[in-house]
Amino acid sequence: MTTNQVFAITALVIVGIFFGIVAMLGLPQSILEWIITDGALAIILYISYLAIGVFQGPSKPRMR
């Protein structure tokens, strides 16, 4: 799989887990709670992006 596919699948899994937890605990009721929830999701996705970059290593040049 390419890095883009790995990132997309990982992001979908994390978003699904995050929204599953939010649904179990109750949806945010105010604008401030939605902003906090979106901020937490953004941080989780950014950390996932960094983790994928670390585990994949540097990109290799293509030989023609």
LUMKE-995671 format. One line per field, with one value per atom (N, C-alpha, C, CB): x, y, z; residue in one letter; atom name. Coordinates in pm, 1 decimal, padded with zeros to 6 digits. Glycine has a CB too. Example, Ala and Ser with C-alpha at 12.3 -4.5 7.8 and 13.67 -1.06 7.14 Angstrom:
2
u (01319.0_01230.0_01320.0_01130.8_01285.0_01367.0_01290.0_01408.4)
v (-00569.0_-00450.0_-00330.0_-00447.3_-00225.0_-00106.0_00003.0_-00059.8)
w (00780.0_00780.0_00780.0_00904.6_00708.0_00714.0_00787.0_00572.5)
type (a_a_a_a_s_s_s_s)
atom (N_CA_C_CB_N_CA_C_CB)
END
This chain:
64
u (00083.5_00000.0_00088.0_-00095.0_00036.4_00110.3_00087.6_00068.5_00170.9_00159.8_00024.2_00273.8_-00024.6_-00154.7_-00266.6_-00184.6_-00260.4_-00363.3_-00355.9_-00349.7_-00235.1_-00216.8_-00270.0_-00067.6_-00237.4_-00283.8_-00435.7_-00222.1_-00494.9_-00640.3_-00710.7_-00682.9_-00662.9_-00724.5_-00707.8_-00663.6_-00588.1_-00563.3_-00650.6_-00415.8_-00662.2_-00745.3_-00891.3_-00731.8_-00940.7_-01080.0_-01104.9_-01117.8_-01010.4_-01025.4_-01026.0_-00912.0_-00934.0_-00925.1_-01050.2_-00799.9_-01097.0_-01218.4_-01337.8_-01245.0_-01347.0_-01456.8_-01454.3_-01451.5_-01337.2_-01324.1_-01359.0_-01180.7_-01306.9_-01331.5_-01480.9_-01255.5_-01549.7_-01691.3_-01773.7_-01740.0_-01726.0_-01793.0_-01788.1_-01730.8_-01672.6_-01658.0_-01743.7_-01509.8_-01742.4_-01823.1_-01971.9_-01797.1_-02015.1_-02155.7_-02194.2_-02184.2_-02102.8_-02132.7_-02139.0_-02027.5_-02054.4_-02050.5_-02153.1_-01912.2_-02205.6_-02302.4_-02243.0_-02346.5_-02325.0_-02278.3_-02263.8_-02374.8_-02167.8_-02151.5_-02277.0_-02030.2_-02310.7_-02434.3_-02411.3_-02503.1_-02291.3_-02266.9_-02157.1_-02227.7_-02144.6_-02041.5_-01902.9_-02054.2_-01881.7_-01751.1_-01715.4_-01749.9_-01810.8_-01784.3_-01750.3_-01906.1_-01816.0_-01783.3_-01642.7_-01885.4_-01603.5_-01468.7_-01364.4_-01453.1_-01389.0_-01296.3_-01288.0_-01339.9_-01402.0_-01405.5_-01329.8_-01550.7_-01351.4_-01280.3_-01130.7_-01334.7_-01092.9_-00950.9_-00886.0_-00933.0_-00956.5_-00903.5_-00888.0_-00995.5_-00986.2_-00977.8_-00860.7_-01108.9_-00840.3_-00729.6_-00594.8_-00736.6_-00582.5_-00458.1_-00434.6_-00461.5_-00538.8_-00525.6_-00482.8_-00657.8_-00544.3_-00509.4_-00367.3_-00608.3_-00324.5_-00188.8_-00085.2_-00171.7_-00111.6_-00019.4_-00013.3_-00063.5_-00126.4_-00128.3_-00046.3_-00272.1_-00058.7_00018.0_00167.9_-00022.8_00208.9_00349.9_00397.6_00373.5_00314.5_00352.5_00370.6_00246.3_00283.0_00296.8_00426.6_00175.5_00457.4_00581.8_00704.5_00588.2_00701.6_00815.9_00831.9_00798.8_00721.0_00728.8_00758.1_00600.3_00716.8_00741.6_00885.2_00645.5_00950.2_01086.0_01089.3_01169.5_01209.7_01220.3_01176.0_01363.8_01125.4_01082.8_01205.8_00993.5_01191.2_01302.2_01282.1_01313.7_01389.1_01374.4_01343.4_01502.7_01262.7_01226.4_01331.3_01087.0_01365.8_01461.4_01383.8_01552.7_01426.6_01358.7_01429.6_01349.3)
v (-00118.2_00000.0_00124.5_-00000.2_00226.7_00352.1_00427.6_00438.6_00526.7_00606.0_00676.2_00709.1_00724.0_00791.4_00697.1_00848.5_00573.3_00477.2_00444.6_00349.5_00427.0_00398.0_00514.0_00371.8_00636.5_00754.1_00763.8_00881.3_00741.8_00752.6_00648.5_00737.3_00524.9_00418.9_00447.1_00282.3_00489.6_00520.9_00636.7_00554.2_00739.2_00854.4_00813.9_00965.0_00729.6_00685.4_00604.0_00603.5_00517.7_00437.1_00526.9_00332.4_00621.5_00709.9_00796.3_00798.5_00849.8_00931.5_00847.9_00993.2_00724.1_00636.7_00608.1_00506.7_00579.7_00554.6_00680.3_00507.6_00794.0_00919.5_00951.3_01034.2_00941.8_00973.9_00868.1_00988.9_00743.5_00642.0_00675.7_00506.2_00722.4_00761.8_00884.2_00790.8_00982.0_01102.5_01066.6_01204.6_00973.8_00934.1_00863.4_00842.9_00782.6_00713.5_00811.4_00605.6_00913.2_01008.2_01119.5_01068.0_01135.7_01242.4_01345.4_01308.9_01390.6_01490.3_01626.0_01500.0_01704.4_01838.4_01922.0_01910.1_02002.1_02080.4_02226.9_02072.1_02277.1_02418.1_02432.3_02492.8_02554.3_02583.1_02560.2_02727.9_02600.6_02582.7_02434.5_02648.2_02350.8_02206.4_02149.5_02132.1_02198.3_02152.7_02196.1_02206.8_02318.3_02366.0_02282.3_02514.4_02250.4_02166.0_02026.7_02156.7_01971.4_01839.3_01839.0_01794.5_01941.6_01951.2_01968.4_02067.0_02045.4_02062.9_01932.1_02166.4_01854.4_01724.4_01630.8_01660.4_01632.0_01548.7_01591.7_01555.5_01721.3_01770.7_01728.4_01923.7_01734.7_01692.4_01543.8_01725.5_01462.8_01318.1_01286.6_01247.0_01352.4_01327.2_01373.1_01397.4_01485.6_01534.4_01440.1_01675.2_01391.1_01295.1_01166.8_01263.4_01122.9_01004.8_01028.5_00967.7_01147.7_01183.4_01179.2_01323.1_01233.5_01230.3_01087.3_01315.4_01005.7_00867.1_00789.6_00798.5_00811.5_00743.4_00786.4_00773.9_00914.9_00964.1_00903.5_01114.4_00886.5_00827.8_00680.3_00844.0_00606.4_00462.9_00430.7_00396.6_00516.1_00490.9_00523.8_00571.5_00613.0_00651.0_00750.8_00528.0_00787.2_00884.9_00825.4_00936.3_00911.2_00863.1_00830.2_00967.8_00730.9_00687.5_00742.1_00531.9_00789.2_00839.1_00724.6_00912.7_00755.0_00652.9_00647.5_00681.6_00528.8_00509.1_00493.7_00384.7_00561.0_00548.2_00450.3_00682.0)
w (00000.0_00000.0_00000.0_00121.2_-00063.2_-00064.7_00066.0_-00185.4_00087.8_00209.9_00216.3_00217.7_00102.0_00101.7_00143.9_-00036.7_00098.8_00136.4_00284.9_00053.8_00335.9_00478.0_00561.4_00510.3_00520.0_00593.4_00590.7_00535.3_00475.1_00463.1_00549.0_00317.4_00546.2_00625.8_00774.6_00590.3_00814.0_00954.4_01001.1_00976.4_00917.9_00953.6_00968.4_00848.4_00878.1_00887.8_01013.8_00765.5_01049.0_01170.9_01294.2_01181.7_01298.4_01414.5_01425.8_01405.4_01313.4_01315.6_01360.0_01177.1_01311.5_01352.6_01501.3_01275.9_01553.8_01698.0_01776.7_01733.0_01731.8_01802.3_01807.5_01734.7_01692.7_01691.5_01764.1_01548.9_01768.1_01847.8_01995.4_01823.6_02040.5_02181.1_02211.0_02214.7_02118.3_02138.3_02144.7_02024.9_02059.1_02058.2_02188.5_01938.3_02242.8_02368.7_02485.6_02396.5_02484.5_02595.4_02579.8_02607.4_02460.9_02435.5_02342.0_02566.5_02248.7_02152.6_02220.2_02033.1_02174.8_02233.2_02213.2_02171.3_02312.8_02309.6_02273.5_02443.4_02294.7_02267.6_02161.9_02397.7_02112.4_02012.1_02070.8_01960.4_02194.6_02258.0_02269.4_02396.8_02303.7_02312.7_02175.5_02372.2_02069.1_01933.8_01894.9_01832.3_01932.0_01900.4_01972.8_01938.0_02098.2_02174.4_02113.2_02322.0_02073.7_02011.7_01878.8_01990.1_01797.4_01670.0_01690.8_01587.5_01791.3_01821.9_01863.5_01931.7_01945.8_01988.2_01868.5_02094.2_01779.6_01659.9_01572.2_01580.5_01556.4_01475.2_01534.3_01463.2_01664.8_01729.9_01710.0_01879.5_01724.1_01704.3_01561.6_01736.5_01464.2_01324.5_01293.4_01231.9_01349.7_01325.8_01386.1_01383.8_01505.2_01568.0_01485.3_01713.9_01432.2_01345.6_01219.9_01308.2_01162.6_01043.6_01073.0_00993.3_01186.7_01224.1_01248.4_01348.9_01311.3_01339.0_01208.4_01427.8_01112.3_00983.0_00916.0_00891.0_00922.2_00863.2_00928.3_00873.5_01058.8_01130.0_01094.6_01282.2_01090.0_01064.2_00918.5_01105.4_00825.4_00684.2_00646.4_00598.7_00718.1_00688.0_00572.7_00655.1_00531.4_00422.3_00289.5_00410.6_00201.8_00071.7_-00012.8_00000.7_-00096.1_-00180.0_-00321.4_-00181.4_-00382.9_-00520.6_-00616.7_-00565.7_-00715.8_-00815.0_-00924.4_-00875.6_-00961.5_-01071.5_-01200.2_-01046.8_-01303.5_-01433.2_-01520.4_-01503.8)
type (m_m_m_m_t_t_t_t_t_t_t_t_n_n_n_n_q_q_q_q_v_v_v_v_f_f_f_f_a_a_a_a_i_i_i_i_t_t_t_t_a_a_a_a_l_l_l_l_v_v_v_v_i_i_i_i_v_v_v_v_g_g_g_g_i_i_i_i_f_f_f_f_f_f_f_f_g_g_g_g_i_i_i_i_v_v_v_v_a_a_a_a_m_m_m_m_l_l_l_l_g_g_g_g_l_l_l_l_p_p_p_p_q_q_q_q_s_s_s_s_i_i_i_i_l_l_l_l_e_e_e_e_w_w_w_w_i_i_i_i_i_i_i_i_t_t_t_t_d_d_d_d_g_g_g_g_a_a_a_a_l_l_l_l_a_a_a_a_i_i_i_i_i_i_i_i_l_l_l_l_y_y_y_y_i_i_i_i_s_s_s_s_y_y_y_y_l_l_l_l_a_a_a_a_i_i_i_i_g_g_g_g_v_v_v_v_f_f_f_f_q_q_q_q_g_g_g_g_p_p_p_p_s_s_s_s_k_k_k_k_p_p_p_p_r_r_r_r_m_m_m_m_r_r_r_r)
atom (N_CA_C_CB_N_CA_C_CB_N_CA_C_CB_N_CA_C_CB_N_CA_C_CB_N_CA_C_CB_N_CA_C_CB_N_CA_C_CB_N_CA_C_CB_N_CA_C_CB_N_CA_C_CB_N_CA_C_CB_N_CA_C_CB_N_CA_C_CB_N_CA_C_CB_N_CA_C_CB_N_CA_C_CB_N_CA_C_CB_N_CA_C_CB_N_CA_C_CB_N_CA_C_CB_N_CA_C_CB_N_CA_C_CB_N_CA_C_CB_N_CA_C_CB_N_CA_C_CB_N_CA_C_CB_N_CA_C_CB_N_CA_C_CB_N_CA_C_CB_N_CA_C_CB_N_CA_C_CB_N_CA_C_CB_N_CA_C_CB_N_CA_C_CB_N_CA_C_CB_N_CA_C_CB_N_CA_C_CB_N_CA_C_CB_N_CA_C_CB_N_CA_C_CB_N_CA_C_CB_N_CA_C_CB_N_CA_C_CB_N_CA_C_CB_N_CA_C_CB_N_CA_C_CB_N_CA_C_CB_N_CA_C_CB_N_CA_C_CB_N_CA_C_CB_N_CA_C_CB_N_CA_C_CB_N_CA_C_CB_N_CA_C_CB_N_CA_C_CB_N_CA_C_CB_N_CA_C_CB_N_CA_C_CB_N_CA_C_CB_N_CA_C_CB_N_CA_C_CB_N_CA_C_CB_N_CA_C_CB)
END
